[in-house]
């Protein structure tokens, strides 16, 4: 299955770049400081929800939020009233997100962790091993968050059933489900084979270059198509190469032109 020369190329990239040495400035680095899965899933939600815009601003915003919640984000949420949470983050701004949007999200996380024990357990309630991907479970999970937040999260929480690729939440799932040198894991019960690639503009450009899609948009249909193509190469882990491919164009020392020249003999 898949293209053997392309798989060899991707594995070479994986061996060279799938390392914590290349994590900065990726927000996954925030998760490493939290060994408790309850803390880590909160940090992952914050870091992924704010993972849009300029990288420097993302790191600044996530750092500011976590500084208010340390040393244990879970303990902070469960020891704070909703009113106190809103007061803590009053004045926060990250591009289009305000302190109110963030506070609605955090109060929803607080409610759902209390109700279900963890966000992992909540996700599993809508999950089925018999479905081709986590799309349906992700959709149910995000509806639970929106309901618990009374719809107050603004654009921080998208929905796949509205054709969004849900890049930031598929990134969150990659962080929490996979467990290796880069992705710390922490969630149980979800096979890596059912994950969906976190399709952003960088990975979309790479996918177009490889002929994995002809679609010009980055919606859910495109994300699923690209995921299927990566699954032909690595059925047990279609998001295996997401981190290494997205280093190019994100890190200042690695650009897309360099990657494309490396992949050129393998592209259609």
JOURZI-V571912 format. One record per helix or strand. SS is the DSSP state (2 for helix, 1 for strand). FROM is the first residue (numbers start at 0). LEN is the number of residues. Records with the same first field share a line. If there is no record, write none. Layout:
# JOURZI-V571912
SS = FROM-LEN, FROM-LEN
This chain:
# JOURZI-V571912
2 = 3-14, 19-3, 26-7, 36-13, 54-15, 72-7, 81-7, 98-18, 118-7, 134-14, 153-3, 159-3, 166-11, 191-3, 200-10, 219-14, 241-6, 255-11
1 = 92-2, 96-2
